[in-house]
Amino acid sequence: MKAIIVIPARLRSTRLPRKVLLDLGGKPVIQRVYEACQKATLHHEIWIAADSEEVFNTCKAFTANVIMTSDEHPSGTDRIAEVIENVPCDVVVNVQGDEPFFDAGIIDRLITVLGQSDAVMASVCAPVQNTEELNNPNLVKVITDVNGNAIYFSRYAIPFSRDAEVTDTSVYKKHMGVYAYKASFLKQFITMAVSFLESTEKLEQLRAIENGYKIKMIEVKGIEKGIDTPEDLELARKKIEQNGTL
């Protein structure tokens, strides 16, 4: 089973423009993400999917595994699908291009569980830390069945507690946007029409569930926050300074 990692690197980010190219301890953010992924052990290759010449040329300075992809893709998933048209594989792991402190052990767990499961996708969840997280619509929540397959993803606090106020938020799970796909399914997924649930919640993974496919979830203790805002970038720079060159 050939497994690859693909990191979509998009130049035109909304909340923090050009974030994948911003300096983080002497290296661009995208290089930090690439080097974090190198710590995984079960993958065969790591590829960066660039959407511009500037990103492409920056990445070429530290790896030959860069592919120029269309700048018209509606999502990172479509960008990854373009990559695997040129890089044959059985499993592809999508790591966001703004997570320089990503735990590479998660990649190995995703590859392993997808190889052992009849699910077509795998993803990650962690306990909700507090009521602020629970009620934050920007932090997606997920519920699973007894086999660890996702039942539903929502921006709402699910399940709804009808009879009592929630005191232990850790029974709720927040979703981390890293995915592993069986390559054959990903090629099919991008041809499916946007589903009702997906268009309502604005969550792409609901397209798979609404069409009857399984998403296997693995649980981790916590999730490192990606770089979405100038404040996130400053916190990341301080972390690099405190820990030395990672």
C-alpha positions as CSV (number, residue, x, y, z in Angstrom):
1,M,0.0,0.0,0.0
2,K,1.6,3.3,-1.1
3,A,0.7,6.2,1.1
4,I,1.6,9.8,0.3
5,I,1.1,13.1,2.2
6,V,-0.1,16.1,0.3
7,I,0.1,19.7,1.7
8,P,-2.1,22.2,-0.2
9,A,-0.3,25.5,-0.1
10,R,-2.6,28.4,-1.0
11,L,-1.3,31.9,-1.4
12,R,-4.5,33.8,-1.1
13,S,-5.7,33.1,2.4
14,T,-8.4,35.4,3.8
15,R,-7.6,36.1,7.5
16,L,-3.8,36.1,7.1
17,P,-2.8,36.9,3.6
18,R,0.2,34.9,2.2
19,K,0.5,33.0,5.4
20,V,2.2,29.9,3.9
21,L,5.1,32.2,2.9
22,L,5.4,34.2,6.1
23,D,8.6,33.8,8.1
24,L,8.6,31.5,11.1
25,G,12.0,31.3,12.8
26,G,13.9,31.8,9.6
27,K,11.9,29.5,7.4
28,P,8.5,30.0,5.6
29,V,5.5,28.5,7.4
30,I,5.1,25.9,4.6
31,Q,8.6,24.6,5.1
32,R,7.9,24.2,8.8
33,V,4.8,22.1,7.9
34,Y,6.8,20.0,5.4
35,E,9.5,19.3,8.0
36,A,6.9,18.3,10.6
37,C,5.4,15.8,8.2
38,Q,8.9,14.3,7.5
39,K,8.8,12.9,11.1
40,A,6.1,10.4,10.1
41,T,7.3,6.9,9.2
42,L,4.6,5.1,7.2
43,H,4.4,7.4,4.2
44,H,6.3,7.0,0.9
45,E,6.4,10.6,-0.3
46,I,5.4,14.1,0.7
47,W,4.1,16.5,-2.0
48,I,3.2,20.2,-1.8
49,A,0.4,21.3,-4.0
50,A,1.1,24.9,-4.9
51,D,-1.4,27.3,-6.4
52,S,1.0,30.0,-7.6
53,E,4.5,30.5,-9.1
54,E,5.6,32.3,-5.9
55,V,4.6,29.4,-3.7
56,F,6.1,26.9,-6.2
57,N,9.4,28.6,-6.3
58,T,9.7,29.0,-2.6
59,C,9.0,25.3,-2.0
60,K,11.4,24.3,-4.7
61,A,14.2,25.7,-2.5
62,F,13.7,23.0,0.1
63,T,12.1,20.1,-1.8
64,A,11.7,18.8,-5.4
65,N,8.3,17.4,-4.6
66,V,6.2,20.4,-5.6
67,I,3.3,20.3,-8.1
68,M,1.7,23.3,-9.6
69,T,-2.0,22.9,-9.4
70,S,-4.9,25.0,-10.8
71,D,-5.7,28.2,-9.0
72,E,-9.4,27.7,-9.6
73,H,-10.0,24.7,-7.3
74,P,-12.9,25.4,-4.9
75,S,-11.3,23.4,-2.1
76,G,-8.1,21.8,-0.9
77,T,-9.7,18.4,-1.6
78,D,-9.9,19.2,-5.3
79,R,-6.3,20.3,-5.3
80,I,-5.2,17.0,-3.7
81,A,-7.2,15.1,-6.3
82,E,-5.3,16.8,-9.0
83,V,-2.0,15.8,-7.4
84,I,-2.9,12.1,-7.2
85,E,-3.7,12.1,-10.9
86,N,0.1,12.6,-11.4
87,V,1.3,10.7,-8.3
88,P,-0.3,7.3,-8.1
89,C,-1.0,6.0,-4.6
90,D,-3.4,3.9,-2.6
91,V,-3.8,6.3,0.4
92,V,-3.4,10.1,0.5
93,V,-3.1,12.1,3.7
94,N,-4.1,15.8,3.6
95,V,-2.2,18.0,6.0
96,Q,-3.1,21.7,6.1
97,G,-0.3,24.1,5.0
98,D,-0.6,26.3,8.2
99,E,0.2,23.7,10.9
100,P,3.9,23.9,11.6
101,F,3.6,22.0,14.9
102,F,1.6,19.2,13.5
103,D,2.1,15.8,15.3
104,A,3.4,13.5,12.6
105,G,2.4,10.5,14.7
106,I,-1.2,11.3,13.7
107,I,-0.2,10.6,10.0
108,D,1.0,7.1,10.9
109,R,-2.2,6.4,12.8
110,L,-4.4,7.6,10.0
111,I,-2.5,5.5,7.4
112,T,-2.7,2.4,9.7
113,V,-6.4,2.7,10.5
114,L,-7.4,3.3,6.9
115,G,-5.5,0.3,5.8
116,Q,-7.3,-1.9,8.4
117,S,-10.8,-0.5,7.9
118,D,-13.5,-0.6,5.3
119,A,-13.9,3.2,5.7
120,V,-13.0,5.3,2.7
121,M,-11.8,8.2,4.8
122,A,-10.2,8.8,8.3
123,S,-9.9,11.9,10.4
124,V,-9.1,13.1,13.9
125,C,-10.9,14.3,16.9
126,A,-10.1,15.4,20.5
127,P,-12.0,16.2,23.7
128,V,-13.6,19.7,23.8
129,Q,-11.8,21.6,26.5
130,N,-14.4,24.1,27.7
131,T,-17.9,25.6,27.1
132,E,-16.3,28.4,24.9
133,E,-15.0,25.7,22.5
134,L,-18.3,23.8,22.7
135,N,-20.3,26.8,21.6
136,N,-17.9,28.2,19.1
137,P,-19.3,27.6,15.6
138,N,-15.9,27.9,14.0
139,L,-14.8,24.8,16.0
140,V,-16.5,21.8,14.3
141,K,-17.8,19.0,16.5
142,V,-18.2,15.3,15.6
143,I,-20.1,12.4,17.1
144,T,-19.2,8.7,16.3
145,D,-20.8,5.3,16.6
146,V,-19.4,2.5,18.9
147,N,-17.0,1.5,16.1
148,G,-15.4,5.0,15.9
149,N,-17.1,5.9,12.6
150,A,-18.4,9.4,12.3
151,I,-22.1,9.8,12.5
152,Y,-22.3,13.5,12.0
153,F,-20.2,16.7,12.0
154,S,-21.6,20.1,13.0
155,R,-20.8,23.6,14.0
156,Y,-23.4,23.1,16.7
157,A,-22.8,21.4,20.1
158,I,-23.8,17.8,19.3
159,P,-25.4,15.9,20.9
160,F,-27.8,18.3,22.4
161,S,-28.2,17.8,26.1
162,R,-32.0,17.9,26.7
163,D,-32.2,17.2,30.4
164,A,-29.2,18.8,32.0
165,E,-26.7,21.5,31.6
166,V,-23.3,20.3,30.2
167,T,-20.7,20.2,33.0
168,D,-18.2,17.9,31.5
169,T,-17.3,19.1,28.0
170,S,-14.7,16.4,27.4
171,V,-17.5,14.0,26.4
172,Y,-17.9,16.2,23.3
173,K,-15.4,15.8,20.5
174,K,-13.9,18.6,18.3
175,H,-12.8,17.8,14.8
176,M,-9.3,18.4,13.5
177,G,-9.2,19.1,9.7
178,V,-6.7,16.5,8.7
179,Y,-7.9,13.7,6.5
180,A,-6.7,10.4,5.0
181,Y,-8.5,9.2,1.9
182,K,-8.4,6.0,-0.1
183,A,-7.2,7.3,-3.4
184,S,-9.9,5.5,-5.4
185,F,-12.6,7.1,-3.3
186,L,-11.1,10.6,-3.5
187,K,-11.3,10.5,-7.3
188,Q,-15.0,9.6,-6.9
189,F,-15.7,12.1,-4.1
190,I,-14.8,15.2,-6.2
191,T,-17.4,14.1,-8.8
192,M,-20.3,14.0,-6.3
193,A,-22.7,16.8,-6.2
194,V,-22.6,19.1,-3.1
195,S,-25.0,17.5,-0.7
196,F,-27.7,19.2,1.4
197,L,-25.9,18.7,4.7
198,E,-22.7,20.0,3.3
199,S,-24.2,23.1,1.9
200,T,-26.1,23.8,5.1
201,E,-23.3,23.3,7.6
202,K,-20.5,24.3,5.1
203,L,-18.6,21.1,5.9
204,E,-17.3,19.2,3.0
205,Q,-16.9,15.9,4.8
206,L,-20.7,15.6,5.2
207,R,-20.9,14.9,1.5
208,A,-19.3,11.5,2.2
209,I,-21.6,10.7,5.1
210,E,-24.8,11.8,3.3
211,N,-23.8,9.5,0.4
212,G,-23.4,6.5,2.7
213,Y,-19.6,6.3,3.1
214,K,-17.7,5.7,6.4
215,I,-15.3,8.1,7.9
216,K,-13.1,6.5,10.6
217,M,-12.2,8.8,13.5
218,I,-9.1,8.5,15.6
219,E,-9.0,10.4,19.0
220,V,-6.0,12.3,20.2
221,K,-5.5,14.1,23.6
222,G,-5.3,17.6,22.1
223,I,-4.9,19.5,18.9
224,E,-2.3,22.1,18.0
225,K,-3.9,25.2,16.6
226,G,-2.9,26.2,13.1
227,I,-1.9,29.7,12.0
228,D,-5.0,31.6,11.0
229,T,-4.4,35.1,12.3
230,P,-1.6,37.5,13.0
231,E,-1.9,36.6,16.7
232,D,-1.5,32.9,15.9
233,L,1.7,33.8,13.9
234,E,3.2,35.7,16.8
235,L,2.4,32.9,19.2
236,A,4.1,30.4,16.8
237,R,7.2,32.6,16.6
238,K,7.4,32.8,20.4
239,K,7.2,29.0,20.5
240,I,10.0,28.6,18.1
241,E,12.1,31.1,20.1
242,Q,11.4,29.2,23.3
243,N,12.2,25.8,21.9
244,G,15.0,26.7,19.6
245,T,15.1,25.7,16.0
246,L,12.6,22.8,15.5
